[in-house]
């Protein structure tokens, strides 16, 4: 370990090109203090409009328009789940 101002340099996990670095001890402290590691992951509540959509319709929009599943679900939900209206809305500028 090299010394800086009489104090030992902290253990570095990674140095980034912009000059930032993260020490293992400080990262562990931050996680413990916030209780991030102790909490169970929570599921995001699904929008009821999105839950009622047909999987086949979502898959068709995703594959044909090469957009993400979330974007396809939103487009279908905005058009009331009607596939024809959704396709027209996505094609029309």
C-alpha positions as CSV (number, residue, x, y, z in Angstrom):
1,X,0.0,0.0,0.0
2,X,1.3,3.4,-0.9
3,X,0.9,6.3,1.5
4,X,-0.8,9.6,0.9
5,X,-0.5,12.4,3.5
6,X,0.6,9.9,6.2
7,X,-2.5,7.7,5.8
8,X,-2.6,4.4,3.9
9,X,-4.5,4.4,0.6
10,X,-7.8,2.6,0.7
11,X,-8.2,-0.7,-1.2
12,X,-9.5,0.2,-4.7
13,X,-11.9,-2.0,-6.6
14,X,-11.7,-0.2,-9.9
15,X,-10.3,3.1,-11.2
16,X,-12.4,4.7,-14.0
17,X,-11.1,6.8,-16.8
18,X,-12.8,9.9,-15.4
19,X,-10.7,9.6,-12.2
20,X,-13.3,8.1,-9.9
21,X,-12.5,5.0,-7.8
22,X,-14.4,3.0,-5.3
23,X,-13.0,1.3,-2.2
24,X,-14.3,-2.0,-1.0
25,X,-14.7,-0.9,2.6
26,X,-16.7,2.2,1.7
27,X,-19.0,0.2,-0.7
28,X,-19.7,-2.4,2.0
29,X,-20.4,0.3,4.5
30,X,-22.9,2.0,2.2
31,X,-24.8,-1.2,1.5
32,X,-25.0,-2.1,5.2
33,X,-26.0,1.4,6.3
34,X,-28.9,1.5,3.9
35,X,-30.0,-2.1,4.5
36,X,-30.0,-2.7,0.8
37,X,-28.7,-6.3,1.1
38,X,-31.1,-7.2,3.9
39,X,-34.3,-6.2,2.1
40,X,-36.1,-8.7,-0.2
41,X,-36.5,-7.5,-3.8
42,X,-39.9,-6.0,-4.5
43,X,-42.0,-6.7,-7.6
44,X,-43.2,-3.7,-9.5
45,X,-47.0,-3.6,-9.8
46,X,-48.2,-4.2,-13.3
47,X,-50.5,-1.8,-15.0
48,X,-53.9,-3.4,-15.3
49,X,-54.2,-2.3,-18.9
50,X,-51.0,-4.1,-19.7
51,X,-52.0,-7.2,-17.8
52,X,-55.1,-7.7,-20.0
53,X,-53.1,-7.7,-23.3
54,X,-52.6,-10.9,-25.3
55,X,-49.1,-12.3,-25.3
56,X,-49.3,-13.2,-29.0
57,X,-50.1,-9.6,-29.9
58,X,-47.2,-8.2,-27.8
59,X,-44.8,-10.8,-29.4
60,X,-46.0,-9.8,-32.9
61,X,-45.5,-6.1,-32.3
62,X,-42.0,-6.7,-30.8
63,X,-40.8,-8.9,-33.6
64,X,-42.3,-6.9,-36.5
65,X,-41.3,-3.5,-35.4
66,X,-38.1,-4.5,-33.5
67,X,-39.0,-2.5,-30.4
68,X,-38.7,-3.5,-26.8
69,X,-41.4,-5.5,-25.0
70,X,-42.2,-2.5,-22.8
71,X,-42.7,-0.2,-25.8
72,X,-45.0,-2.8,-27.4
73,X,-47.1,-3.2,-24.3
74,X,-47.4,0.6,-23.9
75,X,-48.5,0.9,-27.6
76,X,-51.1,-1.8,-27.3
77,X,-52.4,-0.4,-24.0
78,X,-52.7,3.1,-25.5
79,X,-54.8,1.6,-28.3
80,X,-57.1,-0.4,-26.0
81,X,-55.5,-3.7,-26.8
82,X,-56.6,-3.5,-30.5
83,X,-53.9,-5.0,-32.6
84,X,-55.0,-3.3,-35.9
85,X,-55.2,0.1,-34.3
86,X,-51.7,-0.4,-32.7
87,X,-50.2,-1.4,-36.0
88,X,-51.7,1.6,-37.8
89,X,-50.5,3.9,-35.0
90,X,-46.9,2.6,-35.2
91,X,-46.8,2.8,-39.0
92,X,-48.5,6.3,-39.3
93,X,-46.0,9.2,-38.9
